[in-house]
Amino acid sequence: MESCVVTLEFEALLRGDDLSARIAEAFGADESLGILTVSGVPGLTPLRERLLPLAREFARLPADVRAAHEHAPSFYAVGWSHGKEKLGGGAPDLAKGSYYNNPLYNRPFDDEALIARFPSFAAPNVWPSQHVPQMEGAFMQLGQVMVRTGLLVAKQCDAYVSARCPAYEAGKLERLLSSSKVCKGRLLHYFATAPGHAPGEGGAPAAAPGADVEGEWSSWCGWHNDHGSLTALVAPLYVREESGEREAPDARAGLYVRSRRGELVRVRIPEDHLAFQIGETAQVHTGGLLQATPHAVRGSCAAGVSRETFAVFMEPEWTCPMAVPDGMDPRLTQTASATRHLPKGVPPLHERWGTAGCPFSACNFGQFTDATFKSFY
């Protein structure tokens, strides 16, 4: 099933038009897909064209060069990461490689003790300056455009929630994200598909045409909810792995969302649009008025085709309390229907938030992040 995604115009966001009805349609708790796109973002297309091919360029470097850009102290949340995440069942995820860095600050904090204590948030960036010197500028420039646009979307989300919850702090999502120094960018290379091969450099197993087994729909990226506040995405680029030539994706490959009704919905992001998805932290802070939606990436049926994309995870700093607005029941933050339709391997919110290690009354974003990472790493 394929669905039309809610689209907002950048100029309407900039003017501050009332877009509450569109926010409800995109992110609300009832029938939404948890995703929208923004059209007309100034400068987006050339910045996307500049950055995305660099994902493949880095991923094709010798293994020892890539390994030299890993950062184990940050739990691979800075620099290169491949095979560190777990798929459902505990197997390492070799289908994609990621280059993580902060798109706003090369060195967000100077306190070495703080960096050592919270390395996944606070560690300085690591760049492949010798091997892919253009990555730093391209990554930072596109990431900053995505964050600036995301703050405009956050402002609309705040207006929507405030109108429905008097106890909600006015402007909370925009405030948390605009003041945060721990935004994280992720440049992604999905390795080329090859039927019968193991995932990784040898090729991820291609999704069989017509397959409807849940695992087949997540062969490039396993099912998950984003745990931050707001995720920005560009449209992916499909290329021939060997030559780098552009390739049209097959009709079944790409991003899929599990709808509130449990349906599989393929989401297509236009090349000149930015997409935004709601994460679980925004879900908590709004008491469930905004809801995260499970999503995955299905591999191509065409052999030899890789996928390049870029995501920016907008999130608060680790000390931010994970609490619902006053008067709301935290146990109702994830609806029973949403929990029931979570794909296999996606931990419900109540397994990570509202537990002994991350209680409703005294949990912060850092603790919630740790609990979430333990579910996938």
N, C-alpha and C positions, 0 to 999 in steps of 0.2 A: 504494500500500500504506500502511495506517495501523497504528501499533503502540502498544501500551500501554507507558507510560514508568514506570520504577521511581519509586516515591514513598516518601519518608521522612517521618516525623512529627516536627514541630518539638520536641515534648516528649521524644521518644526521643533526639533529638540533644542536648537540654539535659541530660538525665539521664546521657548518655555511654554509652547502651546499645551493645553490640557489633553494629554494622551492616555488618560486613565482607562478608558474603555479598551484601548489597544493593549495596555499592560495587563489588564484582566484576561484578555483573550490569549495572551502569550504566556503569562507566568502564574495565573490564578490557580486555585486549588482544585477546580472542577474539571473542565474539559481541555485545559491547555496542554501544549507540548513542552513547555518549559524553555522555549527558544524563540527569539525574534531576530530579524536582520535590520540593519540601518543602511539606507541608500544615500548616495551623494556625499560621502565622507571625503573632504578635500585631501588630495595627495595619496589616497589609498592605493590606487592601481600601480603606479610606478614603484612604490615602496614594497608592495607584495611581490612584484616581478623581480625586484632586486634581491630580496631575501630568500625566497623559497628554494631556488636552485642550489643555494649554499648548503641546505640540509643534505642533499645527495652528495655534494662535493666533499663534505666532511666525512660522511658515512663510508665513502669509498677510499679513504686514506688507509694506510697500513694499520694493522691491529695494534702494533706497539705505539703508534702515534696517537690513536684514539684513546688507548689506555692511559697515556700520559696526561690526558685531559679529564680523567675521572677525579672525583673529589669524594673519597670515602667518608671523611669526617662529617660531611653534610648529609650523609646517607644518600649520596648521589643526587642531591637536590640542586647542585651547582655543577656545571660542566657536563661532560658526556655520561650517558647512562644507557646501558644495553644489557638486557637479561637480568636486571635487578628486581623488577616487579614480578609478582606471581599472578598467574592465571588461576581460574577456578580449578581446584584440585591440587594446587601447590606447585605446578610446573612453572619454570621460569618463562617469562614472556620474551621471546627472541624475535618476534615478528616486526618490532619497530625499535629504532634507536632515537634517543632524545638528547638535545643540547639545552640545558637549563641555565638561565641567568636572570638577574634582576634587570628589567629594561629601563628602570628609572635612575638607579644609583649603582655605579661600579663598586663602591664601598659604602654600603648603607650605614655602617656603624664603625667607629674607631676603637671602641672599648674591647681590648683583646679578651678579657675575662668573659664579657658578654658574648662575644663571638664563639668562644670555646664552649660556653654553656648552651647556646641556641644556634648551632652551626647551620641547620637547614634553613633558618630564617636570616641569619645575620652574616654568614660568610661572604667575603667579597667575590666578585665575579672572576671566572677563569675563561680566558679567550684563546682560541687557536691562532694567535697573531702571526706566527711564522708560516702557517700552512694555509689558512683561509683569512687573510688580513682584513678583507672587506666585511666579515661577519659582524664584528662589533658595531660598526656604524649602522649597518642595515638592520640589525636586531634592535638596537636602541631606538632608532628613529621610528620604525613601524610600531614597536611596543608602546611608545609614548603617544602616538596617534590613537591607538586602540584604548589606552587608559583614559585619555581625554574624552573620547566618545563614550566610554563606559560610565564616566562620572555624570554625563548628561542623562544616560539611561537610568542610573541610580537615583537621580533627582526625581524622575518620573515615577519610579517605584515607591519612593518615599511619599509622594503626594497620594498615590493610590492607597497605600497602607494607612496613612494618617486619616484619610476620609472614612475608613472602616474601623479604626481602632484608636479612640481618643487617648489611650494610655501610651501609644507609640511615640517615642521621642521624635519630634519633627526633624526631618533631614538626617536621620541617623545613618542610613546606608551611605549617603554621599559623604557625610563627615568621616565615618570610619575609613572609607577608601581613599579619600583625598588626603588624610593625615598619615596613612600607612606608608612605611618605608620598605615593606616586605613583599611587594608585588613580584610575581614570578612568571617569566616567559619560558615557553617550551617550543623549541624548533624541532619538528618531528620528521623523521624519514621512515616510512613504512617500506620494508624491504620487498623487492620484486617477488611476485608470486610465481610458483612453478609446481604444477600438479605432481604429487608424490614426494616432494622434497620436505625436509624438516624446515621449520621456520628459522629465519635469521638470514645471514648472508647467502645461504644456499637457496633461499626462496621460501616464503610462507606458503602453506598449502592453500591452493586456490579454492574458493567457495564453489561447490558444485552447482551448476544451473538448476534452478527449481528447488534447491534444498530448503527445507523449512525447519531443520533441527536447530535449536537455539544456538548451539555452539558455532554453527556455520555462519551465523549472522555476526559473529564477533571474532572472526579469524585474524583481523588486523589489530583490533583493540578490544579487550574484554569489556563486558558490561560493568558499568559503574555509575555512581552519582558523583558529580564534582562536590568536594567538601568545602570549598571556599565560599565567597559571597557571590561573585559574578565572574563568569568566564567569557573572554572575548576570543573570537575565532575568525580567521580568514578562510576564504574558499580554498580548497586543496588544489594542488597542481599534480597532474598525472604525467609521468614521463617514462620513456624507455630506459630501463636501468643502465644499459650499456652505453647508449649514445647520448642520453639526455634530451632526446627529441620529445616534443609535446605529444601527448596521447589522449584521446578521448576516453573517459572511463566507460566500462561496460555498464549496462543498464541497471545492474544490481549492486554494484560496489558503492561504498561510501558510508556516510553517517546514518545510523538508525536510532530512533527513539522508541522506547516502550511507552505507549500512551497510557493515560489514566485508566483506560478500559482494558489494558493489556494487549493492545494491538501493536504490531510492528509497523513503524512508519518511517519511510526513507525521507531524509531531509536534504534538500539541495540548496546550497548557498551560492547565490550569483557571484561571479568573479569580482564585481565592483561593489559588493556589499560586505559589511562586517556583521557577524552573528554574535549574539549574546545569550548565554544560558545561565539560569539561576542555580546557585549552589546551596548546599545544606546549611551553611552558616547564615545566609540570608533567610532561609526557611525558619531557622530557630529564632532569629531576631525579630521576625514578623509573626511569630506564633503560628506559622503554617499558612498565612494568607498568601505567601508566595511559596511555590513548591518546586524542588529539584525533580528532575525526571531522568530515569536511567537511559543511558545511551551507549552505543558501541560502534565500531567501524568494521564493515564487512569487506573482506579482500576481493580483489578483482579475479574474474574467471580467466582473464587474458594473461598468459605467461609473460614474464619479463617486464612487467609494468610496476613501477614504484609510485608511492604517493608522498607528497611533500606538503606540510602545512605548518601553521604557527598558531599557538594558543597563548593567551595571557590570563593568568589566574589572579584576579583582584580579590584581596583578602585583608582582614584587619591584622594588627600586630598581635603577637602571641599572648599578651596580657589581657586582651579584650574578653570580658565576661560573655559566656554563652548562656544567655537568659532570654526568655520570652517576655513580652510586655506585661506589666502588672495586670493581674486579674485573669490572665489566660492560663489554661491548663497545659503544662509542657508535654503531658502524655498524649495530647491531641495534635501535636505539631506535625507528625506524619500521619496522614489519614489511614484508616484500616484498608481502604481500597488500594492506596499507593503501596502499602506494605505487602498486600496480597499479590500484587502484580510485579514485585521486584523479580528480576531474572535470577536464576541460580547463581550463587556466588557473590551476590551483592548484599552486604550486611545491612539490615534495617537500622534506622537511626537509633532506636532504643538499645541496640547492642553496643553502641559506642558513646552515647550521650544519655545521662540518667542512670549510669552504673556506679558501682562503688569507687572506681578509679576516675570517673568523670561525672560527678553528681550534678543534678539540675541546679542546685543552689550554689555550687562553688567550683564550676568548671570554666576554664578559659580556652581561648582558641588554640593555644599551644598544646594543651592536654587533649583536646578534641582531635587535633591533627595527629598527634602521636597514636591515639587509639585507632584512627582511620588508617594510618600508614601500616600499623601492625596487621591490619586486615588484608593488605595488598602486597606487602614487601616481606 
